[in-house]
Amino acid sequence: MAVVSTWNKIYRTLASVRTGIILLLVTVLFSAVGTVILQRPTTDAEEIQRSYSPTTLMWLDRLGLTDIYHTWYFLTLLGLVSLSIIFVSIDRWPNAWRFYARPYRRTEPHFRASLPLKATIPVADAAKALEATERAFRKHGMPVERIVDSEEVSIYSEKHRFSVFAVYVVHASLLLIFMGGIIDGLVGYRGFMQVLKGESANKITLRGTDGSSKPREIPFSVRCDNVGMETYENGAPKKYWSDLVIVDNGREARKKHIIVNDPMTYRGVKLYQASMGESGKMDKVELVAARGLEDLNGKRIWVGLNETAAIDDNYSVRVLRFIPEYYVQDGEVFQKSENLVDPAFQLALVDKSGAETRMWLIPRKANVTLEETPYRFAASDIKMAKYTGLEVSYQPGEWAVWAGVVLMALGLGIVFYMVHMRLWAVVVQDPANGQVLWIGGACNRNRDKFEQKFKAIVEEIGTEVGPPASGKKSGRELAHV
């Protein structure tokens, strides 16, 4: 019994409209906080560090405010709002369905007395009065239904009855939007990846709420065939672009030329063009092959890493290693960093028999190979390998959110543009005026406009069936012409 009692209390609390409004307002408040405070990972880490002091950023990260839409408390809040909407809808559904399925078509005396919007017109012929009423209703776009029983004949008219369910359409739209947010918060992710031109990658970097980073694999590989940038006349960047290929299970599944705001989507994962730049890896180097120190011109050859380029009929050259910044230890050359500061190239001179002679070329030191070989080499230019910076987003709840937005527009359209209107008309005996045509009306919103329509209908009927009589509406006299 205690469990049932506790459940009833929880249900009653969440089924309260007041509780639902409070939870919705708190959700909106936290959502607004997320739009004011810079969010990870959509904002670059360096920009966040520039925007806040170290102490402020530490507390923002601790409270999860820099990634609020993925915090446990925000997702819990979305879940509570969703439960409240469901319980409120369930609690009020029986009355709404009863109101829709069994509309009140007959006018009992107590109903006629209590209806605020009403009017009476003295009539001599009941049948003609009802016919005139039918014509007036139809003229103003109201369908007509005659209600006949053993005692009286009345007219009932109703329009847009289904609008009583508009609130449930809005509720369903909110549930879809919140469900999409919960799904994205639980299983969705957003990260970054860099792919060198001509290479493939399938790992992205996720940024945590505390600023930390961790790798994550995506279910396919992304190959960058080309990357570039268009500039304005003053040299400012105009547009970044990349030629991407999706490689799934060893096959090329999709290709696309992407630019900013035109992402590539595959298996629910979106790849956005975010940046581009030069990496610490070499694309090609221009070598000058000379027969000796006296040969100042030599032959110029562009060659890439692990590529072989012919010098003449007997010799070719291959680049074995490239080190952007080198240092020497124990007679060996090692890499110090990926910054292009002191580059070094290990070359192999290959004769036609396949024999190799290896040598080092260090431009900053001598810019010439000193080994005794038929050819000596110097570096005249270098092109670094470019990379494309991609923002990778997986939001499986996105379709639920968009469906909710469309449903919300539909529900609000019904709420604001489809008014539930009802009209009744019946000939009754009035102690003061004798036989009169009683006309009543009701609507669920836009009452002022409906009252104008009701007044026009009454005046039209009164003009056709006889002299007008006084009627009352909310304590005020209705004027009839």
N, C-alpha and C positions, 0 to 999 in steps of 0.2 A: 504493500500500500504506500509505503514511503517513497518508493521509486516512482509509482504512478503519480503521487502528489507532486513530487519534484518535477517530473516531466510536464505536468499540467501547468505548473508555475512558469517553467521555461517557455512553454508554448504560448501561454497567455501574454507573457512579457514580449516575446518576439512578434506575436500577432497583433500587438498594439501599433496603431498608426503613429503614435507619438514616438515609440521606440524606433520605428523604421525611419522617421524623419530625422531623429537625432543621429542615428548611425549613418544615414546618407550625408548629413551635413559634416560629420567628422571625416567621412571618406573624401568629400570634396575638399575639405581643409588640408588633409594630407596630400591630396593630388596637387593642390595649389602650391604647397611647400616644394613638391618635386619639380614644379616649373620655375620656381625662384632660385633654388639651390642647384648649382651645376651637378649633373649626374654622371656617374661612371657607368659603363665605359664609353658613353657617347661623347663625352668631353675628354680631350687629351689630358693626360696626367700632369704635364707641365703647366697647362693653362689653369687647372684646379689649384696647383701649388702657388701659382702667381696670384690667384684671386683671393686666397684665404691665408691667414697667418698659420704657422705650424700648430699652435694650440687650438685654434678654431677648427682647422681641418681634422685634427686628431679627434675632437669631440663629435664633429659631423660624421666621421667614419665610424666611431664607436656606436653612435645612435642609429647608424644605417641611413642617415639622411642624404648621403651622396649616392645611394642606390635604393631609394625608398620603395620603388615599385616591386622589388624582389625581397623585401624584408618580411620576416614571419608575421609581424604585427599588422602590416598592411594587407597581406594575403588573408590573415584571420579576419580582419575588418571586412574585406570583400565577402568572405564566407558568411559572416554574421548578417550583413546587409542582404545577401541572397536568401538566407534562411528566413529573414523577416519578411521579405517580399513574398516568398512561397507561403508562409503561414498566414499572412494577411490575405492573400488571394484565396487560400483554402477556406479561411474563416468566413469570408464574405461571398463565396461562390454560390451557396444554396439560395440566398436571397436574390442574387443577380439572375440566376437561372430561373427561379420562380417568377421573377418580374418579366423575364423575356418569354418564357414558355407559356405563361398564363396571364396575358395582359387583361387589365380591368376594362371590359368592353361595355358593361351595363352600368347605368347611373342610378344607384339607390338614393333614396331621399337624403340620408345622412351624408353621402358623398357630394351631392349637389349643394348641400348647405355648407360644407367645409371647403369646397374648392375656391381658391382666391379669385381666379380669373373666370368670370361668368357674365352672362347677359340674358335678358328675357325680352321677347317680342310678342305682343298680343297677336293672335292669329284667329281667323274664322274657320279656315279649312286646314285640318291637320295634314292631310295627304299632300296638298299643294305646298304647304310650308316645308315638309320634308323633302319634296322634289326640288324646291328652290335652294334648300340647304345643300343638297347633293351637288347641284350645279355650281354653287359658290365655292364649295370645297374643291371640286375638280379644277375650277378656274384658277385657284391659287395653288395648284400643284399638290393637293392633298388627296390620296386615294380614299375611296368611299366603301364602307361595308355596312350593310343593313343588318341590324340585330332584331330578330323577331321572336317574341315569346307569346305566351297566352294573354298577357296583360297589356303589353305595349310594343310599339315599333320605335326603335331608336336608330341613330346613325353614329357610327364610330369611324374615326379616321386616325391613322397613325403613320408616321414617316420616320425612317432611320432608327428603327427599334434596335438594330444591331449595335448602335453607337454606345449602348450600355456596356458593351464589352471592350470599349476603347481603353479603359484603364488596364484591362488584362493584357492587351496588346503592348501597352507601355511597360507593364511589369515584365512581360516576356522579353522585350528588348533590353531592359536593364539586366535581366538574368543572363542573356547572351553576352552582353558587354562585360559583365563581371566574371562570367565563366571564362571568357577569352583572356581576361587579365590574370585570373588564377592559373590557367594552363601555362601562359607565358612565364609567369613568375616561378612555377614549379619546374617545368621542363625546357623552357626556352632559354636561349643564350644569345649573347652579342659579344663579338671579339674582333681581333684584327689579325691580319696575316700579310707577310711580305713575300712576293714571288719574284724571283729573278727572271729576267728575260731569257726564254729558252729553257727554263726549268719548271718543275712541278712541285707542289707542296700540298699537304693535307692536314697540317696542324695550324691551329689558331691560338692566339694568346688571349685569355680571359682576364679581366681585371676585377679583383674582388672589392668589396666595400671598404676594405682597409688599405686599398692602394696596391695590394700585392698582385702578382701575376701568376697564372698557371696555364700550362698547355692543355689543349683539347684537340682530339682528332675529329675531323668531319668524315662522313661516310663516302667520300670520293676525293679525287685529286684535282687540283686546279693547275693548269699549265698556262704560262704566259708566253704567247708567241711574239708579241710586240707590245711596246709601251712608249708613249710619247706625250708631248705637251705642245699646245698651240699658244702663242703669245700675241699680245697687242704690239703696236708699232713701237711703244716705249719699252718693250721687253717684259712687261708685267704678264703673269700667267693668265691665259684666257680659258683654256680647257685642258683637262687631263683625260687621257683615253688609254684603253688597254684592249688588246685582242686576246680573249680568254678561251680556253678549251677545257671542257669538263671530261675527265678521264674516269670512267666508272667500270670496274672489273676488267681493266686492261683495254677497253674500247673507248673511242671518242664518242661521247654521248651528246654533246652539244657545243656549239661555238657561238660567240657573240662579241661584237665590238661594243664595249661599254664606255659610257662617259658619266660624269657626275649627274645624279638624279635619274639615271637610266640603268637600273641594276640588272643583273643576270640572276634568274631564279631557276633552281634545280632541286627537286625533291624537297621543296619547302624551304630551302636555304637560299637566302638572298646575298649576292655579292655586290657591294657598292664600291664605286671608284672613290677612294678617299685621298690618296696622295701618290706621289712618285718621286724617285730620286736616284742617285748613283750609289752603288754599294761599294764595299771594299774589295770586290772581285773584278778581275780584268775581263773585258770583252775582247778587245784586240789591241795589239801593239804594232807600231810601225817600226820595222828594223831596217837599218842601212847595212847591207852586206858589202864589204870592201875587200879587195885582194891584198891590201896592205895599208900601212899608215899613210902612204903617199897617195893612195886612191881616195880623193876627197869626195867624189860624187857617189860612187858605189851604186848598188841596186836597192831600191826601196820596196819593201815587202810588208804587207799587212797580214798578220797571222794571229790566231787566237790560241788560247790555252789548250794544250794537247792536240793542236792542229799542226800539220806539216805543209810547208810552202816550198816550192821549187825555186832554187837560185839560178841554176843553169842545168845543162844536161847531165852533169855528174854529181851535183850536190843539192841538197835541200836542208831546210832548217825546221826544227820543231821546238815549241815552247813547252818545257816540262813542268816548271813551277813558276808561280808568281807570288811574291811576298810584298805587300804594300809598305810595311815598315820592318826592316830587318835588324838583326844584331848577330854578331859573330861570337861563338864560344867554342873553344877547343877545335878551332879550324872548321867548324860547321856553321852554316847559315840557318838562323831560326827566325820565326815571325814574332815580332814584338806587339803589334796591334794591327787592326784593320784600317787604320788611318793611312791615307796616301801621303806619307812623309818622306821616307827613304825607301823607294821601291828597289826590288832586286828580281832579276829574271834568270832562271836556269835554262839554258839552251842546249840543244843537241844538233851538231852538224852531222848529217847522214850522207855517206857517199852512196854510189849506185850499187855497191855490194851489200848495203845495209849496215855497215859498220858505223858506230856512233862515236863522236867525240863530244864530251860534255864540258860545259864552261859556264861561268857566271858573268852576267852583265849587270853592273851596278851604276846606273846613270849619275847619281849624285857624287859618286866617288871618282869615276874616270870616264863614264859613258862610252866605254869601249872594252871589248874583251881582249885580254892580254895573252891568252894562250896561243901557242904557236900552232896555228891551223891554216889551211888554205884561205879561209875567209875569217875576217874579224868583223864584229857586229857592234853597232851603236843604236840606241833608241832615240827616235826623233819625235814620236808622238804616242799617246796612249788613250784609249777609250775604255772607260770603266763600264762595267755591266750595270744596266739600269734595272730597277725593281719597280713593281707596282704595289702600292699600299691599298689593301682591300679591307673594308669593313664587312664582316660576315655576321649575318643576323638570321636566327632561326626562331620564328614566332608562330608556333602551331595554332595558337588561339586567335590569330589575326582574322581568320574567316568568321569566327564567332562574333568578334567585335564588329566587323563590317556588316554582318547579317543583323546584329543588334541595332546598328545605326540606321539601316534601311527600315527595319521594323519600327524603330522609334519615330522615324519620319511619317510612316504610315499611321501609327497610333495617334500622333499629334495632329495629323491631318484630319482624322476622324473626330478628334476631340474639338478642334476649333472650327471645322467646316461642316460637320454633319450633326445638326441639333436634333435630338429626339423630341418630336412634337406629337401631341395627341389632342384630338378634338372630339367632343360629344355633342349630340343634339337630340332632344326628345320633346314631345309635346306633352305638357302636364297642366294640371289645374292649379291655378294660383288663387288663394282666397281674396286677394285684392284686385287682381286684373282678369280673372276668369281663365280661359284657355290661352296658354302662352307657349311659345317655342323657347325652351331653355337651351342655351348654348354655353358650353364650358371648354376651357383649354388649359393645357399644361405643357411645360417644356423643361429640359434639364439645364439649359444655359442660354445666354443671349436673350434674356427675358424682355428687355426693352424692345428689341426688334420683333420678337414674337407677339408682344402686346399690340404693336402697330398692325401686324398682319391679322391678328384676331379682331381688332377694331374694324379693319377694312372689310373682313368677311361678314361681321355682324351688320355693318351699315348696308352692305350689298343685299343681304337677305331681307333686312328691314325695308329697304326701298321696294323690293319686289312683292313682299307678302302683305304689306299694310303699313299703317302709321307706326312710328317707332314708340317704344316704351322704355322706361328707365330700367337700367340694370346696374348692378354694383360690382365693382372690382376692387378688392382690398379696401373697402370702405369708401371709395370714390364713385361718383355717378359716371356711367358711360353715356356719352352723347351719341344718339342715333339720328341719322338723317332720313 
